[in-house]
Amino acid sequence: MSVPVRLALFGALMVIAFGAAAALGGVVDPQTDTESTAHATPGAAPMSEEHASSDDATGDDDHAVADDGHAAPDGGHQGTPDASLPGLASVTADGRRLVLDTTESAAGRDRSIAFAIVDERGAVVRDFDVAHTKRMHMILVRRDLTGFQHLHPTQAADGSWRTVADLSSGGTWRVFADFTVDGTQETLGADLQVPGSFTPRAVPAPAPTARSDRGATVRLERTGDRVAFTVLQDGTDVTARLQPYLGARGHLVALRAGDLAYLHTHPDGDELAFETDLPSAGTYRLFVQFQLDGRVHTAAFTEEVPS
């Protein structure tokens, strides 16, 4: 049976499942114990291993992981996100859905993740716009907001996407597919279960400075809805030396603790500064990425929006 047909059958099951979830008003995240148990996934069908040539080859820097020991509490819920936050990841958008090849994966540093975007008829969506030099951006984060990764999958001949990710820690991971079709940016999300020991980490208090995963010091300054970052090495401001990363001075992903409401934004102009409208109350984790001396850095900050 061809992959598109298998996806169509699986998509039909997903529609039924999503309808049930909507009726219940949200699904409780099962990852509340310190141990997670593997279960067989009924009807999971592997995607094709054949890859077509693509401009989306994944480089080493695309696999940078921000996991500095600071994270928000375990999300716990998978309901519909607050529509007041722009750029949210939804279960469906314009009839399109993100369908994972499998909803479970063994733990490991180099684990393959495959998925497809399907339309309302269950057909695989194959045509995507190039946005910030890539046709597909994939954000991966554990539901306690650790292990952040910004990846760029390659597209296979059957229209599906595949990449390799670090899933060395157990828990529930959220997969975000961030893409543009016919000029409209969309973000879809799905959960991936990884068996293994899981101890959720507490959110740190907001702080004006953080250390990137490659050792740079980063300072955050907020003025209204605008956040600006300064990058230092050995106490020296090196922000002016930053190189373009994916066609921009930097990238910023904001995730809200609890429901993982998602915002991916890019700077206007040549500063490492972003407009971030976080209108609803909650705790947010901000992941800023930039390139210095040919290496991509990721730094994470906590921000609180009072009720």
C-alpha positions as CSV (number, residue, x, y, z in Angstrom):
1,M,0.0,0.0,0.0
2,S,1.5,3.4,-1.0
3,V,2.4,6.0,1.7
4,P,-0.2,8.5,0.6
5,V,-2.9,5.9,0.9
6,R,-1.7,4.8,4.3
7,L,-1.6,8.5,5.4
8,A,-5.2,8.9,4.1
9,L,-6.4,6.0,6.1
10,F,-4.5,7.2,9.2
11,G,-5.8,10.8,8.6
12,A,-9.4,9.5,8.7
13,L,-8.7,7.9,12.1
14,M,-7.1,11.2,13.2
15,V,-10.2,13.2,12.3
16,I,-12.3,10.9,14.5
17,A,-9.8,11.2,17.3
18,F,-9.7,15.0,17.1
19,G,-13.4,15.1,17.2
20,A,-13.5,13.1,20.4
21,A,-10.8,15.3,21.9
22,A,-12.7,18.5,21.0
23,A,-15.8,17.1,22.7
24,L,-13.8,16.4,25.9
25,G,-12.4,19.9,25.8
26,G,-8.8,18.8,25.8
27,V,-6.6,15.8,26.5
28,V,-4.6,15.4,29.7
29,D,-0.9,14.7,29.1
30,P,-0.1,11.2,30.4
31,Q,3.5,12.1,31.3
32,T,3.1,12.9,35.0
33,D,5.1,10.0,36.5
34,T,8.9,9.9,36.5
35,E,8.8,6.8,34.4
36,S,7.1,6.5,31.0
37,T,6.1,3.1,29.6
38,A,6.3,2.1,25.9
39,H,3.1,0.9,24.2
40,A,2.7,-0.4,20.7
41,T,1.1,2.0,18.3
42,P,-1.8,0.3,16.4
43,G,-1.7,0.8,12.7
44,A,1.5,2.8,12.6
45,A,2.8,2.7,9.1
46,P,6.5,3.5,8.2
47,M,7.1,6.2,5.6
48,S,9.3,5.8,2.6
49,E,13.0,5.8,3.1
50,E,13.5,7.2,-0.5
51,H,14.5,10.8,-0.5
52,A,14.2,13.3,-3.3
53,S,16.8,15.9,-3.9
54,S,16.0,19.0,-1.9
55,D,17.4,22.4,-0.8
56,D,16.5,21.5,2.8
57,A,19.6,19.4,3.7
58,T,20.0,19.6,7.5
59,G,23.3,21.0,8.8
60,D,24.9,20.3,12.1
61,D,24.1,23.8,13.4
62,D,20.4,23.1,12.7
63,H,20.5,20.5,15.5
64,A,21.6,22.9,18.2
65,V,19.9,22.0,21.5
66,A,19.1,24.6,24.2
67,D,18.8,22.7,27.5
68,D,20.4,24.6,30.3
69,G,18.5,23.0,33.1
70,H,15.8,25.8,33.2
71,A,12.3,25.0,32.0
72,A,8.7,25.5,32.6
73,P,6.6,22.9,34.5
74,D,5.2,20.0,32.6
75,G,2.5,21.2,30.2
76,G,-0.2,18.7,31.2
77,H,-2.8,19.7,28.7
78,Q,-3.2,19.5,25.0
79,G,-6.4,21.6,24.5
80,T,-7.0,24.4,21.9
81,P,-4.5,27.2,22.5
82,D,-5.6,30.7,23.3
83,A,-6.5,32.4,20.0
84,S,-5.2,35.8,21.4
85,L,-1.6,34.7,20.7
86,P,-0.6,35.1,17.1
87,G,1.2,32.3,15.2
88,L,-0.3,29.5,17.4
89,A,0.2,25.8,16.5
90,S,-3.1,24.1,16.0
91,V,-4.2,20.6,15.4
92,T,-5.6,21.6,12.1
93,A,-5.3,24.7,9.9
94,D,-7.2,25.3,6.6
95,G,-8.0,21.6,6.7
96,R,-4.3,20.6,6.9
97,R,-2.9,18.3,9.6
98,L,0.5,17.2,10.8
99,V,0.6,13.3,10.7
100,L,3.6,11.7,12.4
101,D,4.9,8.4,11.0
102,T,4.7,7.1,14.5
103,T,3.6,8.6,17.8
104,E,6.3,6.8,19.8
105,S,10.0,6.7,19.5
106,A,12.8,4.9,21.4
107,A,15.1,7.2,23.3
108,G,18.4,8.1,21.6
109,R,20.5,11.0,20.4
110,D,20.0,10.4,16.7
111,R,16.4,9.3,16.2
112,S,14.6,9.7,12.9
113,I,11.4,11.7,12.9
114,A,9.2,11.4,9.9
115,F,5.9,13.2,9.2
116,A,3.7,14.5,6.5
117,I,1.3,17.4,6.1
118,V,-2.1,16.2,4.8
119,D,-5.1,18.1,3.5
120,E,-8.8,17.7,4.4
121,R,-9.0,14.8,1.9
122,G,-6.0,13.0,3.5
123,A,-3.8,13.7,0.5
124,V,-0.2,14.6,1.2
125,V,0.6,18.3,0.7
126,R,3.8,18.5,-1.4
127,D,4.2,22.2,-2.4
128,F,5.5,24.6,0.1
129,D,6.9,28.1,-0.2
130,V,10.5,28.9,0.7
131,A,10.4,31.0,3.9
132,H,13.6,32.1,5.6
133,T,15.6,30.0,3.2
134,K,13.8,26.7,4.0
135,R,10.5,25.1,2.9
136,M,10.0,23.4,6.3
137,H,11.0,24.5,9.8
138,M,10.5,22.0,12.6
139,I,10.6,23.0,16.2
140,L,11.0,20.2,18.8
141,V,10.7,20.6,22.5
142,R,9.8,18.4,25.5
143,R,6.6,19.4,27.2
144,D,8.4,20.7,30.2
145,L,10.2,23.1,27.7
146,T,13.6,21.4,27.8
147,G,15.6,20.1,24.8
148,F,14.6,22.8,22.4
149,Q,15.7,22.1,18.8
150,H,15.2,24.0,15.5
151,L,15.5,21.5,12.6
152,H,15.1,21.5,8.9
153,P,13.8,18.2,7.5
154,T,14.4,16.9,4.0
155,Q,11.4,16.1,1.8
156,A,11.1,12.6,0.4
157,A,9.7,11.5,-3.0
158,D,6.4,10.7,-1.4
159,G,6.0,14.2,0.0
160,S,6.8,13.3,3.6
161,W,9.5,15.0,5.6
162,R,12.3,13.4,7.7
163,T,15.0,14.6,10.0
164,V,17.2,13.3,12.9
165,A,16.7,14.6,16.4
166,D,18.1,14.3,19.9
167,L,15.5,12.3,21.9
168,S,17.9,11.1,24.5
169,S,15.6,12.0,27.4
170,G,12.2,10.4,27.9
171,G,8.9,12.2,28.1
172,T,6.3,13.7,25.8
173,W,7.8,15.8,23.1
174,R,5.9,18.4,21.0
175,V,6.6,18.5,17.3
176,F,5.9,21.8,15.5
177,A,5.8,22.0,11.7
178,D,6.3,25.6,10.7
179,F,5.7,26.3,7.0
180,T,4.2,28.6,4.4
181,V,1.7,27.6,1.7
182,D,0.6,30.1,-1.0
183,G,2.0,33.0,1.0
184,T,0.2,32.0,4.3
185,Q,2.3,30.9,7.3
186,E,1.0,28.0,9.3
187,T,2.1,26.0,12.3
188,L,0.8,22.5,13.2
189,G,1.6,20.5,16.2
190,A,1.6,16.8,17.4
191,D,2.9,14.9,20.4
192,L,5.7,12.2,20.2
193,Q,6.1,9.9,23.2
194,V,9.6,8.8,24.2
195,P,9.8,6.0,26.9
196,G,12.3,6.6,29.6
197,S,12.9,8.3,32.9
198,F,11.2,11.7,33.1
199,T,11.5,14.3,35.9
200,P,10.0,17.6,34.9
201,R,12.1,20.7,35.7
202,A,10.8,23.8,37.4
203,V,10.7,27.1,35.6
204,P,13.5,29.5,36.6
205,A,12.8,33.0,37.7
206,P,13.0,35.6,34.9
207,A,16.5,37.0,34.5
208,P,18.0,39.6,32.2
209,T,20.9,37.4,31.2
210,A,21.4,33.8,30.0
211,R,24.2,31.7,28.6
212,S,23.8,30.2,25.1
213,D,24.4,26.6,24.4
214,R,27.8,27.5,22.9
215,G,28.9,29.7,25.8
216,A,28.1,33.3,24.8
217,T,26.4,35.6,27.3
218,V,23.1,37.1,26.1
219,R,21.3,40.0,27.6
220,L,17.6,40.7,27.2
221,E,16.0,44.2,27.3
222,R,12.3,44.6,26.9
223,T,10.6,47.9,25.9
224,G,6.8,47.4,25.6
225,D,6.3,44.6,23.1
226,R,9.9,44.9,21.8
227,V,12.6,42.6,23.1
228,A,16.3,43.3,22.1
229,F,19.2,41.0,22.8
230,T,22.9,41.9,23.2
231,V,25.5,39.1,22.7
232,L,28.8,39.2,24.6
233,Q,32.0,37.1,24.5
234,D,34.4,37.5,27.4
235,G,32.6,40.7,28.4
236,T,32.9,42.3,25.0
237,D,29.8,43.2,23.0
238,V,29.9,41.2,19.7
239,T,26.3,41.8,18.5
240,A,27.6,43.8,15.5
241,R,29.5,40.7,14.4
242,L,26.5,38.4,14.1
243,Q,26.0,36.8,10.8
244,P,22.7,36.1,9.0
245,Y,21.0,33.0,10.1
246,L,18.3,31.6,7.7
247,G,18.1,35.0,6.0
248,A,17.7,37.1,9.2
249,R,19.7,38.6,12.0
250,G,18.2,36.0,14.3
251,H,15.0,34.0,15.1
252,L,12.9,33.9,18.2
253,V,10.4,31.2,19.3
254,A,8.1,31.9,22.3
255,L,6.3,29.0,24.0
256,R,3.8,29.4,26.8
257,A,4.0,26.9,29.7
258,G,1.0,24.7,30.0
259,D,-0.5,24.6,26.5
260,L,2.7,25.3,24.6
261,A,1.1,28.2,22.7
262,Y,3.7,29.0,20.0
263,L,5.0,32.2,18.4
264,H,7.9,32.2,15.8
265,T,9.0,35.7,14.9
266,H,11.9,37.3,13.0
267,P,13.6,40.7,13.4
268,D,12.7,43.8,11.4
269,G,15.9,45.2,10.0
270,D,19.4,44.5,11.1
271,E,19.1,44.3,14.9
272,L,18.7,41.3,17.1
273,A,15.4,42.7,18.3
274,F,11.8,41.4,17.9
275,E,8.2,42.4,18.3
276,T,6.6,39.9,20.8
277,D,3.0,40.5,21.6
278,L,2.3,38.2,24.6
279,P,-1.1,39.4,25.5
280,S,-2.4,36.6,27.7
281,A,-1.3,35.8,31.2
282,G,1.2,33.0,31.7
283,T,4.8,32.0,31.9
284,Y,6.7,32.0,28.6
285,R,10.0,30.6,27.5
286,L,11.8,32.6,24.9
287,F,14.4,30.8,22.7
288,V,16.5,33.3,20.7
289,Q,18.9,32.0,18.0
290,F,21.7,33.7,16.2
291,Q,24.9,32.9,14.3
292,L,28.3,34.0,15.4
293,D,31.6,32.9,13.8
294,G,29.7,30.4,11.7
295,R,28.1,28.7,14.7
296,V,24.4,28.9,15.6
297,H,23.7,29.7,19.3
298,T,20.5,29.2,21.2
299,A,19.7,31.0,24.5
300,A,16.6,30.7,26.6
301,F,14.8,33.3,28.8
302,T,11.7,33.2,31.0
303,E,9.1,35.9,30.9
304,E,6.0,36.3,33.1
305,V,2.8,38.0,31.8
306,P,0.6,38.8,34.9
307,S,-3.1,38.3,34.9
